[in-house]
Amino acid sequence: MKVNSKLSLLFWLRGKSTDSKKDLYVRITIEGARAETALGRKVPVEKWDQSEGEMSDRTPDSLLVNRKIADTKVKLEKLYDVLELEHGVVTPEMLRDAFVGKKREKKTFIELADFFIAKFEKKVEKKIRSKASLSKWKTMRTKVKQFFNHEFKRENIDLSAIKYSFAEDFVDFMIIEQGCNTNTAFKYFKQFKQLLKTAVERGWLPSNPVQGFRSTYVHPERDILNEVQLYHLYQKDLHVKRLEEVRDCYVFMCFTGYAFKDSYLLEPENRVHYFDGEEWIIKNREKTWCRENVPLMPIAKEILDKYKNHPYCIANNKLLPFDSNQKFNAYLKEIADICGINKELTSHTARHTFATTVTLANGVPIETVSALLGHKSIKTTQIYAKIVAEKVSMDMSDLRAKLIVKMPISMMNSTDPVAA
């Protein structure tokens, strides 16, 4: 029978087919999910009306059974309302456990997130993980609270109430309500999924309810500078000091692969003569805390030497005169217009340019590039390898030239099947 729009109850008998009396059970169904429990009554099979879910006669014993069924309906309906008010979402297991008086160890999603973040904060203190990553986890926690509030009019729900449909609903919420692009929404979902994995590992969930949901990352088109554009940018006389400083910082990033924050934090002690006698920048990457040690190319050295005695660098113990990231990217747009570069220059395009135009396109092995960029996995670096079209063209030109030397042109143009 339907109790409300989500809850249904079914009373039925369980036992051997030869039993004259069977155990009375109630099956709880909430939005397709089920749980059941015995009601502690033995019922004569011949007096049971399954279509009505009650005893068919009016003997004293049958009336007691029917009263038990009616009381169970009322109790379950009240418990459902209490649980919904308390948790926002009710599962059949939650309702069954409350009905039989079983105490449940209540674990909510926000408790899980707080547990994970507290451990992460300790790793940041030990410099095992970065503050930037910690900030992303805290942001994800806020986004999930906003999602719960939007879906269930509350900021927290029981872990056991999370089901597979949450995955699609959460991604849709991030895209439609929060205005995120698809990749950003899936990044938040990936963190959401990882937290539930932690809950399974801790025994707080029997299984990850969203494990089967797959997020598809859409690789964006990445703007990069080719060699002509890069050297034109470096040699251009800008006539404005603030633009010249931003341009130099940008070019330095193009020749080292450092992200904006890593470049901004560089100090004189990060510039050292390393084991090979050459000058290197020695530093852990802020985002992943992986080593990102880079030997200095001549242009990068020239830029650092240029600002060695700059007032800002001396006063702030910095290698370069970086402004805020917002101003940095704004000034880069001005520079791109002045230099006639029809591309959106940002702090990210400098890193992409280093990975492609400066290194991979010049034959630097991808394993080396991965180490220079401070990537945890070479799979991340392989994204750049896919977009080095110029390198592919050069390699094929070399191959074409070698084949022409090895094979007579007449043979290559022959239509003779034997020659082919």
C-alpha positions as CSV (number, residue, x, y, z in Angstrom):
1,M,0.0,0.0,0.0
2,K,1.1,3.6,-0.7
3,V,1.6,5.6,2.4
4,N,2.9,8.8,0.8
5,S,4.5,9.8,-2.5
6,K,7.8,8.0,-1.6
7,L,6.9,5.3,0.9
8,S,5.1,2.1,0.3
9,L,4.5,-0.8,2.7
10,L,3.7,-4.5,1.9
11,F,2.6,-7.0,4.5
12,W,3.3,-10.6,3.6
13,L,4.0,-14.1,4.9
14,R,7.3,-15.9,4.8
15,G,7.9,-19.6,5.5
16,K,8.0,-23.1,4.0
17,S,5.3,-23.9,1.5
18,T,4.2,-26.8,3.8
19,D,3.9,-24.6,6.9
20,S,0.3,-24.1,8.2
21,K,1.5,-20.9,9.9
22,K,4.1,-18.4,8.6
23,D,5.9,-15.4,9.9
24,L,4.4,-12.0,9.2
25,Y,6.8,-9.5,7.5
26,V,6.6,-5.9,6.4
27,R,8.5,-4.8,3.3
28,I,9.5,-1.1,3.2
29,T,9.9,0.4,-0.2
30,I,11.2,4.0,-0.7
31,E,11.6,5.2,-4.3
32,G,12.4,1.6,-5.5
33,A,14.8,0.6,-2.7
34,R,13.7,-2.1,-0.3
35,A,14.2,-3.3,3.2
36,E,12.1,-5.7,5.3
37,T,11.7,-7.0,8.9
38,A,9.6,-9.6,10.7
39,L,6.8,-8.4,13.0
40,G,7.0,-11.3,15.5
41,R,3.7,-12.9,14.6
42,K,2.8,-16.4,13.3
43,V,-0.2,-16.2,11.0
44,P,-2.5,-19.1,9.8
45,V,-2.0,-19.3,6.1
46,E,-5.6,-20.2,5.3
47,K,-6.9,-17.0,7.0
48,W,-4.5,-14.6,5.3
49,D,-5.7,-12.4,2.5
50,Q,-2.6,-11.3,0.6
51,S,-4.5,-9.0,-1.8
52,E,-5.7,-6.9,1.2
53,G,-2.6,-7.5,3.3
54,E,-4.5,-8.5,6.4
55,M,-6.5,-11.4,8.1
56,S,-9.7,-12.3,6.3
57,D,-11.8,-13.3,9.3
58,R,-12.9,-11.6,12.5
59,T,-11.7,-14.0,15.2
60,P,-10.0,-12.5,18.2
61,D,-6.5,-13.7,17.1
62,S,-7.1,-12.3,13.6
63,L,-8.2,-9.0,14.9
64,L,-5.0,-8.8,17.0
65,V,-2.9,-9.4,13.9
66,N,-4.8,-6.8,11.9
67,R,-4.3,-4.3,14.8
68,K,-0.6,-5.1,14.7
69,I,-0.6,-4.3,11.0
70,A,-2.5,-1.0,11.5
71,D,-0.2,0.0,14.3
72,T,2.9,-0.8,12.2
73,K,1.6,1.4,9.4
74,V,1.1,4.3,11.7
75,K,4.4,3.9,13.4
76,L,6.4,3.6,10.2
77,E,4.7,6.7,8.7
78,K,5.5,8.7,11.8
79,L,9.1,7.5,11.9
80,Y,9.5,8.4,8.2
81,D,8.4,12.0,8.9
82,V,10.8,12.3,11.8
83,L,13.7,10.9,9.8
84,E,13.0,13.1,6.8
85,L,12.9,16.1,9.1
86,E,16.2,15.1,10.7
87,H,18.1,13.8,7.7
88,G,16.4,15.3,4.6
89,V,16.6,11.9,2.8
90,V,15.3,8.6,4.2
91,T,16.4,5.1,3.1
92,P,14.5,1.9,3.7
93,E,17.4,0.7,6.0
94,M,17.1,3.9,8.1
95,L,13.4,3.4,8.5
96,R,13.7,-0.3,9.3
97,D,16.4,0.3,11.9
98,A,14.4,3.0,13.6
99,F,11.3,0.8,13.6
100,V,13.1,-2.2,15.3
101,G,15.0,0.2,17.7
102,K,18.4,-0.5,16.3
103,K,20.9,2.2,17.1
104,R,22.7,3.4,14.1
105,E,26.1,5.1,14.0
106,K,25.1,8.3,12.3
107,K,27.6,9.5,9.8
108,T,26.8,12.4,7.6
109,F,28.5,13.6,4.5
110,I,29.7,16.8,6.2
111,E,31.2,14.8,9.0
112,L,33.0,12.8,6.4
113,A,34.2,15.9,4.7
114,D,35.4,17.5,7.9
115,F,37.2,14.3,8.9
116,F,39.0,14.2,5.5
117,I,39.9,18.0,5.6
118,A,41.2,17.8,9.1
119,K,43.6,15.0,8.0
120,F,44.5,17.0,4.9
121,E,45.3,20.1,7.1
122,K,47.9,18.0,9.0
123,K,49.5,17.0,5.8
124,V,49.7,20.6,4.7
125,E,51.4,21.4,8.1
126,K,54.0,18.7,7.3
127,K,54.3,20.1,3.8
128,I,53.2,16.8,2.3
129,R,50.3,18.5,0.5
130,S,49.7,22.1,-0.6
131,K,47.5,24.8,0.7
132,A,46.0,25.3,-2.7
133,S,44.8,21.7,-2.7
134,L,43.4,22.1,0.8
135,S,41.5,25.2,-0.4
136,K,39.9,23.2,-3.2
137,W,38.7,20.5,-0.8
138,K,37.1,23.2,1.4
139,T,35.4,24.7,-1.7
140,M,34.1,21.3,-2.7
141,R,32.6,20.9,0.8
142,T,30.8,24.3,0.4
143,K,29.5,23.3,-3.0
144,V,28.1,20.0,-1.7
145,K,26.3,21.9,1.1
146,Q,24.8,24.2,-1.4
147,F,23.7,21.2,-3.5
148,F,22.0,19.6,-0.5
149,N,20.3,22.8,0.4
150,H,19.0,23.1,-3.2
151,E,17.8,19.5,-3.4
152,F,16.7,18.8,0.2
153,K,16.4,22.2,1.8
154,R,19.1,21.3,4.3
155,E,22.9,21.5,4.3
156,N,23.7,17.9,5.4
157,I,22.4,14.4,4.9
158,D,23.2,10.9,6.2
159,L,25.8,9.0,4.2
160,S,23.4,6.0,3.8
161,A,21.0,8.3,2.0
162,I,23.4,9.0,-0.9
163,K,22.5,7.0,-4.0
164,Y,23.6,6.6,-7.6
165,S,21.3,9.4,-8.9
166,F,23.1,11.9,-6.7
167,A,26.0,11.8,-9.2
168,E,24.1,13.1,-12.2
169,D,22.0,15.5,-10.0
170,F,25.2,17.0,-8.5
171,V,26.9,17.5,-11.8
172,D,23.7,19.1,-13.2
173,F,23.5,21.4,-10.2
174,M,27.1,22.6,-10.7
175,I,26.5,23.3,-14.4
176,I,23.0,24.7,-14.3
177,E,22.7,26.4,-10.9
178,Q,26.4,27.2,-10.3
179,G,27.3,28.1,-13.8
180,C,30.4,25.9,-14.0
181,N,31.7,24.4,-17.2
182,T,31.5,20.7,-17.7
183,N,35.1,20.0,-16.7
184,T,34.9,22.1,-13.5
185,A,31.7,20.3,-12.5
186,F,33.3,16.9,-13.1
187,K,36.3,17.9,-11.0
188,Y,34.0,18.7,-8.1
189,F,32.3,15.4,-8.6
190,K,35.6,13.5,-8.7
191,Q,36.3,14.9,-5.2
192,F,32.8,14.0,-4.1
193,K,33.4,10.5,-5.3
194,Q,36.8,10.3,-3.6
195,L,35.2,11.2,-0.2
196,L,32.7,8.4,-0.5
197,K,35.6,6.0,-1.3
198,T,37.1,7.1,2.0
199,A,33.8,6.4,3.8
200,V,33.9,2.8,2.3
201,E,37.5,2.3,3.5
202,R,36.5,3.5,7.0
203,G,33.5,1.1,7.1
204,W,31.0,4.0,7.2
205,L,29.5,2.9,3.9
206,P,29.1,-0.7,2.6
207,S,29.9,0.4,-0.9
208,N,30.4,3.6,-3.0
209,P,26.9,4.4,-4.4
210,V,28.3,6.5,-7.2
211,Q,31.2,4.3,-8.1
212,G,29.8,3.4,-11.5
213,F,29.2,7.0,-12.6
214,R,31.8,8.0,-15.1
215,S,32.9,11.6,-15.6
216,T,34.2,12.5,-19.1
217,Y,36.9,15.2,-19.2
218,V,36.7,17.4,-22.3
219,H,40.2,18.4,-23.3
220,P,40.1,22.2,-24.1
221,E,41.9,23.9,-26.9
222,R,45.1,25.2,-25.4
223,D,46.6,28.5,-26.7
224,I,50.4,28.3,-27.1
225,L,52.9,30.5,-28.7
226,N,55.1,29.2,-31.6
227,E,58.8,30.1,-31.8
228,V,58.2,33.2,-34.0
229,Q,55.6,34.6,-31.7
230,L,57.7,33.9,-28.6
231,Y,60.8,35.6,-29.8
232,H,58.9,38.5,-31.3
233,L,57.3,39.0,-27.9
234,Y,60.6,38.9,-26.1
235,Q,62.3,41.4,-28.5
236,K,59.4,43.9,-28.8
237,D,60.1,47.3,-27.5
238,L,57.0,48.1,-25.4
239,H,58.0,51.6,-24.1
240,V,55.9,51.1,-20.9
241,K,57.7,49.9,-17.8
242,R,54.7,48.0,-16.3
243,L,54.1,46.2,-19.6
244,E,57.8,45.4,-20.0
245,E,58.0,43.9,-16.6
246,V,54.9,41.7,-17.1
247,R,56.2,40.6,-20.6
248,D,59.6,39.6,-19.1
249,C,57.9,37.6,-16.3
250,Y,55.7,35.9,-18.9
251,V,58.7,35.0,-21.1
252,F,60.5,33.7,-18.0
253,M,57.6,31.4,-17.4
254,C,57.7,30.3,-21.0
255,F,61.3,29.2,-20.6
256,T,60.9,27.5,-17.2
257,G,57.3,26.1,-17.2
258,Y,56.5,27.6,-13.8
259,A,52.9,28.5,-13.0
260,F,52.1,32.0,-11.9
261,K,52.1,31.2,-8.1
262,D,55.4,29.3,-8.3
263,S,57.0,32.1,-10.3
264,Y,55.6,34.8,-8.0
265,L,57.1,33.0,-4.9
266,L,60.6,32.6,-6.3
267,E,63.3,34.0,-4.1
268,P,67.0,34.4,-4.6
269,E,67.8,31.2,-2.6
270,N,65.8,29.2,-5.2
271,R,68.5,30.2,-7.9
272,V,71.5,27.9,-7.3
273,H,74.4,26.3,-9.0
274,Y,73.4,22.7,-9.1
275,F,75.3,19.4,-9.3
276,D,76.3,19.9,-13.0
277,G,77.8,23.4,-12.3
278,E,74.9,25.1,-14.2
279,E,72.3,27.5,-12.7
280,W,69.0,25.9,-11.8
281,I,65.7,27.0,-10.1
282,I,65.2,24.5,-7.2
283,K,61.6,24.5,-5.8
284,N,58.6,22.4,-4.9
285,R,55.5,23.0,-7.0
286,E,52.9,24.8,-4.9
287,K,50.0,22.9,-6.4
288,T,51.2,19.3,-5.9
289,W,54.3,19.8,-3.8
290,C,56.3,17.7,-6.3
291,R,59.8,18.7,-7.2
292,E,59.9,21.1,-10.1
293,N,63.6,21.8,-10.6
294,V,64.5,23.5,-13.9
295,P,67.9,24.4,-15.4
296,L,68.0,28.0,-16.5
297,M,68.1,28.7,-20.2
298,P,70.0,31.8,-21.4
299,I,66.9,34.0,-21.9
300,A,65.6,33.0,-18.4
301,K,69.0,33.9,-16.9
302,E,69.1,37.2,-18.8
303,I,65.6,38.1,-17.4
304,L,66.6,37.3,-13.8
305,D,69.9,39.3,-14.1
306,K,67.9,42.2,-15.4
307,Y,65.8,42.4,-12.2
308,K,68.4,41.5,-9.7
309,N,68.6,45.1,-8.4
310,H,64.9,46.0,-9.0
311,P,63.5,47.9,-6.0
312,Y,60.5,45.6,-5.7
313,C,62.7,42.5,-5.8
314,I,65.1,43.8,-3.2
315,A,62.3,45.0,-0.8
316,N,60.3,41.7,-1.1
317,N,63.2,39.2,-1.5
318,K,61.9,38.1,-4.9
319,L,63.5,37.1,-8.2
320,L,61.0,38.9,-10.4
321,P,58.6,41.9,-10.0
322,F,55.3,40.1,-10.2
323,D,52.0,41.9,-9.7
324,S,48.7,40.2,-8.8
325,N,47.5,37.4,-11.1
326,Q,44.5,39.5,-12.1
327,K,46.6,42.5,-13.2
328,F,49.1,40.2,-14.7
329,N,46.6,38.6,-17.1
330,A,45.0,42.0,-17.8
331,Y,48.3,43.5,-18.9
332,L,49.1,40.4,-21.0
333,K,46.0,41.3,-23.1
334,E,47.4,44.7,-23.8
335,I,50.8,43.2,-24.7
336,A,49.2,40.7,-27.1
337,D,47.4,43.6,-28.9
338,I,50.6,45.6,-29.1
339,C,52.6,42.6,-30.5
340,G,49.8,41.6,-32.9
341,I,49.5,38.2,-31.3
342,N,45.9,37.0,-31.9
343,K,45.9,34.6,-28.9
344,E,44.7,34.9,-25.3
345,L,47.9,35.2,-23.3
346,T,47.5,34.1,-19.7
347,S,49.7,32.7,-17.0
348,H,48.6,29.2,-18.2
349,T,49.6,29.7,-21.8
350,A,53.2,30.4,-20.7
351,R,53.3,27.0,-19.1
352,H,51.7,25.3,-22.1
353,T,54.2,27.1,-24.4
354,F,57.1,25.7,-22.3
355,A,55.7,22.2,-22.5
356,T,55.2,22.3,-26.3
357,T,57.1,24.9,-28.2
358,V,60.2,25.1,-26.0
359,T,60.7,21.5,-25.0
360,L,58.6,18.8,-26.7
361,A,58.9,20.5,-30.2
362,N,62.6,20.5,-29.8
363,G,63.0,16.9,-29.0
364,V,63.1,16.9,-25.2
365,P,61.8,13.5,-24.1
366,I,58.3,13.5,-22.5
367,E,59.7,11.9,-19.3
368,T,62.0,14.9,-18.9
369,V,59.3,17.4,-19.6
370,S,57.1,15.7,-17.0
371,A,59.8,16.1,-14.4
372,L,60.4,19.7,-15.4
373,L,56.7,20.5,-15.0
374,G,56.4,18.8,-11.6
375,H,53.7,16.5,-12.8
376,K,52.7,13.5,-10.6
377,S,51.9,11.4,-13.6
378,I,53.3,11.3,-17.1
379,K,49.7,11.0,-18.3
380,T,49.2,14.7,-17.5
381,T,52.2,15.6,-19.7
382,Q,50.9,13.5,-22.6
383,I,48.1,16.0,-23.1
384,Y,50.7,18.4,-24.4
385,A,52.3,15.8,-26.6
386,K,49.0,15.6,-28.5
387,I,49.1,19.2,-29.6
388,V,52.6,19.6,-30.9
389,A,51.6,19.6,-34.5
390,E,54.7,21.4,-35.7
391,K,56.9,18.7,-34.1
392,V,54.9,16.0,-35.9
393,S,55.2,17.8,-39.2
394,M,59.0,18.2,-38.7
395,D,59.4,14.5,-37.9
396,M,57.4,13.4,-40.9
397,S,59.4,15.7,-43.1
398,D,62.6,14.1,-41.9
399,L,61.1,10.6,-42.4
400,R,60.1,11.6,-46.0
401,A,63.6,12.8,-46.7
402,K,65.1,9.5,-45.4
403,L,62.7,7.4,-47.5
404,I,63.6,9.3,-50.7
405,V,67.3,8.6,-50.1
406,K,66.7,5.0,-49.4
407,M,64.3,4.3,-52.2
408,P,64.5,5.5,-55.8
409,I,61.9,8.1,-56.7
410,S,60.9,6.0,-59.7
411,M,60.2,3.0,-57.4
412,M,58.1,5.1,-55.1
413,N,56.0,6.4,-58.0
414,S,55.7,3.0,-59.7
415,T,52.3,1.4,-60.3
416,D,53.8,-2.0,-60.8
417,P,52.3,-4.2,-58.1
418,V,55.6,-6.1,-57.7
419,A,57.5,-2.9,-57.2
420,A,54.8,-1.6,-54.8
